[in-house]
């Protein structure tokens, strides 16, 4: 039986790769893909989700949620890593006019219709889930699990010296979710930075004459090139694909119950995820955190899922 999921994301090359994998993994039933501002602004995030789904043309189209701009959020410009449109400047065919519903409403409607059955996979800032908490708090306990790509336990940040990008973009929302009555699984930088891919990944991609293959052959060379030019990296992580894999193959990860909070006010530490790891912790445990990963097995699984997506398209 396939697992019902909603993907909440801010695409983003990394998010697009995770979407391409998820839509064709027979173990997953993607009910909706909701967009949020982050890697790109809200309107662009919605356009990107719509364009990715239209391009991949899955047998069953998920519902698409509209992102809303975040007031007062820090401005992060990821164009140097993701291109001006967030997708490596890949120009998609226009899917025509769309009138998507607000992301948090779609999430709320679906969890009420499928109580305790949906896993919400958050691959971007936690804005939409925090809005749902305020708008419809009765929906929150109905979510089976919230899987979050973000934060760090001991690894340096990638937005600031201590903050990871998804958490840093909207730390107030992240703080609300960390303290909310949801079952949460966090996949932090400590783990996702262990699953690295070299340029030889391009040789394992599906044919560029498939829909998924065309997308991957456009996005990944751009990602490798910009990582080398802008960051001096020869190996790149696929944060969101790794997080998605933790949903379907959790045994490839080692998990530990932890007590975590988000710093929302520090001049130098805003967006930092802080965990009570004292000998006698005083904070209540509020999530499970991936602390180790079988990186080789996860790499191999992601490559298999990419090839499978190509076969299906």
C-alpha positions in Angstrom: 0.0 0.0 0.0 1.4 3.4 -1.0 2.1 6.1 1.5 0.0 9.3 1.1 2.2 12.4 1.2 2.1 16.1 0.6 5.2 17.8 -0.6 5.7 21.3 0.6 8.5 23.0 -1.2 10.2 26.1 -2.6 11.6 24.9 -6.0 14.7 25.2 -6.4 16.7 22.6 -8.3 17.0 20.3 -5.3 13.2 20.4 -4.8 12.6 19.7 -8.5 14.7 16.6 -8.4 12.8 15.3 -5.3 9.5 16.0 -7.0 10.6 14.0 -10.1 11.5 11.1 -7.9 8.4 11.2 -5.7 5.8 11.4 -8.5 6.9 8.1 -10.0 7.9 6.1 -6.9 5.2 3.4 -6.6 5.6 3.5 -2.8 4.3 7.1 -2.7 0.9 8.6 -3.4 1.5 12.3 -3.9 -1.8 14.0 -3.1 -0.5 17.5 -3.4 2.5 19.7 -4.0 2.3 23.0 -2.1 4.6 25.9 -2.8 6.2 28.3 -0.4 8.6 31.2 -0.8 12.3 30.5 -0.1 14.7 29.7 -2.8 12.5 31.9 -5.0 9.7 34.3 -4.3 6.2 33.1 -3.7 4.8 33.7 -7.2 7.8 32.0 -8.8 7.6 29.1 -6.5 4.0 28.5 -7.5 4.9 28.8 -11.2 7.8 26.4 -10.7 5.7 23.7 -9.1 3.0 24.0 -11.8 5.6 23.9 -14.6 7.5 20.8 -13.1 4.3 18.8 -12.8 3.1 19.8 -16.2 6.4 18.9 -17.7 6.6 15.5 -16.0 3.0 14.7 -16.8 2.4 12.0 -14.2 -0.5 9.6 -14.6 -2.2 11.2 -11.6 -1.8 14.9 -11.1 -1.4 16.1 -7.6 -3.2 19.2 -6.3 -1.0 22.3 -6.5 -0.9 24.9 -3.7 -0.2 28.6 -4.1 2.5 30.2 -2.1 2.0 33.5 -0.2 4.7 36.1 0.3 6.3 36.3 3.7 6.2 39.6 5.5 9.4 40.5 7.2 11.4 37.4 6.2 15.1 37.8 5.5 15.9 38.2 1.8 18.0 35.3 0.4 19.1 35.4 -3.2 19.8 31.8 -4.4 19.9 32.8 -8.1 23.7 32.3 -8.1 23.1 28.6 -7.3 19.7 28.0 -8.9 19.4 30.4 -11.7 17.1 33.4 -12.1 13.9 31.3 -12.2 15.1 28.9 -9.5 15.3 26.0 -12.0 18.7 26.6 -13.7 17.0 28.9 -16.2 15.3 25.9 -17.8 12.4 27.3 -19.9 9.4 25.1 -19.5 6.4 25.0 -21.9 3.7 27.2 -20.4 1.0 25.0 -18.7 -1.6 27.8 -19.3 -3.6 29.7 -16.7 -3.8 28.2 -13.3 -5.9 29.2 -10.3 -4.4 27.2 -7.4 -5.7 27.3 -3.9 -3.6 28.6 -1.0 -1.1 26.0 0.1 -2.2 25.9 3.8 -5.8 25.4 2.8 -5.0 22.4 0.6 -2.9 20.8 3.4 -5.7 21.4 5.9 -8.4 20.0 3.6 -6.5 16.9 2.8 -5.5 16.0 6.3 -9.2 16.4 7.4 -10.2 14.0 4.5 -7.4 11.6 5.4 -6.9 11.7 9.2 -3.7 10.2 10.5 -2.8 8.9 7.0 -0.7 11.8 5.4 3.0 12.4 5.8 3.8 16.1 5.2 7.3 16.3 3.6 8.6 19.9 4.1 11.4 20.6 1.7 11.4 24.4 2.2 10.6 27.0 4.9 7.9 26.0 7.3 5.6 28.9 6.5 2.7 27.0 5.2 2.5 24.6 8.1 2.7 27.5 10.6 -0.1 29.3 8.8 -2.2 26.1 9.1 -1.5 26.0 12.8 -2.9 29.4 13.2 -5.8 29.0 10.7 -6.9 25.5 11.6 -5.2 24.1 14.7 -7.5 21.1 14.7 -5.8 19.9 11.5 -2.4 19.6 13.1 -3.0 16.4 15.2 -4.5 14.8 12.1 -1.1 14.8 10.3 0.6 11.4 10.6 4.1 12.8 10.5 5.9 15.9 9.4 9.3 15.2 7.8 11.5 18.3 7.7 14.5 19.0 5.5 16.5 21.6 7.5 18.4 22.7 10.5 21.6 21.2 11.9 22.7 19.7 15.2 26.4 20.3 15.1 27.1 21.0 11.4 27.8 24.6 10.2 25.0 26.5 8.6 24.6 27.2 4.9 22.7 30.5 5.3 24.8 31.9 8.2 27.6 30.3 10.2 25.1 28.6 12.3 21.7 28.6 10.5 20.4 26.3 7.7 18.6 28.0 4.8 15.1 26.6 5.2 15.0 27.5 8.9 16.7 30.8 8.5 14.3 32.0 5.9 11.3 31.9 8.3 12.6 31.2 11.8 9.4 32.3 13.5 7.3 29.7 11.6 10.0 27.1 12.3 9.9 27.9 16.0 6.1 27.5 16.0 6.3 24.1 14.3 9.1 22.8 16.5 6.9 23.5 19.6 3.7 22.3 18.0 1.8 19.1 18.7 3.0 17.3 15.6 5.0 14.1 15.2 8.2 15.4 13.6 11.2 13.9 11.9 14.1 16.2 11.2 16.7 15.4 8.5 19.4 18.0 9.2 22.6 19.1 7.4 24.6 16.8 9.5 23.1 13.9 7.5 22.2 15.4 4.1 25.8 16.7 3.7 27.0 13.1 4.0 25.2 12.1 0.9 27.3 13.7 -1.9 27.3 13.2 -5.6 30.1 13.8 -8.1 29.7 14.7 -11.8 29.7 11.0 -12.7 26.0 11.1 -11.6 25.3 12.6 -15.0 26.2 9.3 -16.6 23.6 7.5 -14.5 20.7 9.7 -15.5 17.8 8.4 -17.6 17.8 9.3 -21.3 17.3 12.9 -22.0 14.6 11.9 -24.4 12.3 11.1 -21.5 10.5 13.8 -19.6 12.2 13.1 -16.3 15.5 12.7 -18.1 15.2 16.0 -19.9 14.5 17.8 -16.6 17.5 16.1 -14.8 19.9 16.7 -17.7 19.0 20.4 -17.6 19.1 20.9 -13.8 22.0 18.8 -12.6 24.8 20.1 -14.9 23.8 23.6 -13.9 24.0 22.6 -10.2 27.4 21.0 -10.6 28.7 24.0 -12.6 27.5 26.7 -10.1 28.6 24.7 -7.1 32.1 24.6 -8.6 32.2 28.2 -9.7 30.5 29.8 -6.7 31.3 27.5 -3.8 34.4 25.6 -4.9 32.6 22.3 -4.5 33.2 19.3 -6.7 30.6 17.2 -4.9 27.1 18.3 -4.3 24.4 17.2 -1.8 20.8 16.6 -2.8 19.2 17.6 0.4 15.6 17.2 -0.6 16.0 13.9 -2.4 17.8 12.5 0.7 15.0 13.7 2.9 12.4 12.2 0.7 14.3 8.9 0.8 14.1 8.9 4.6 10.3 8.7 4.2 10.3 5.4 2.2 13.6 3.9 3.5 13.9 5.1 7.1 16.1 2.1 8.0 19.0 3.7 6.0 19.1 6.4 8.7 19.8 6.3 12.4 17.3 8.3 14.4 17.4 9.7 17.9 14.7 11.4 20.0 15.8 15.0 20.8 14.5 18.3 22.2 14.9 21.1 19.7 14.1 24.8 19.5 14.8 27.6 17.0 16.5 30.8 17.8 14.4 33.7 16.5 16.1 36.9 17.8 19.8 36.5 18.0 21.8 39.0 16.0 24.3 36.3 15.0 22.3 33.2 15.7 18.8 33.8 14.3 17.6 30.6 12.6 19.9 28.3 14.5 18.4 25.0 15.6 19.4 24.4 19.2 19.1 20.9 20.9 19.2 20.2 24.6 21.9 17.6 24.8 22.9 18.0 28.4 23.4 15.0 30.6 20.1 15.8 32.2 18.0 17.6 29.5 15.3 19.9 30.8 13.5 20.5 27.5 10.8 18.0 26.6 11.6 15.7 23.6 9.7 16.9 20.6 11.1 15.2 17.5 13.2 12.4 16.1 16.4 13.6 14.4 18.4 11.7 11.8 21.9 11.5 13.2 23.6 9.0 10.9 23.0 7.7 7.3 24.2 4.9 5.1 25.4 7.3 2.5 26.3 4.7 -0.2 22.9 3.0 0.0 21.1 6.3 -0.1 23.1 7.4 -3.1 22.4 4.2 -4.9 18.7 4.4 -4.1 18.4 8.0 -5.4 20.1 7.0 -8.7 17.7 4.0 -9.0 14.7 6.3 -8.5 15.9 8.8 -11.1 16.3 6.0 -13.6 12.8 4.7 -12.7 11.3 8.1 -13.2 12.8 8.1 -16.7 11.3 4.8 -17.5 7.9 6.0 -16.5 8.1 9.2 -18.6 
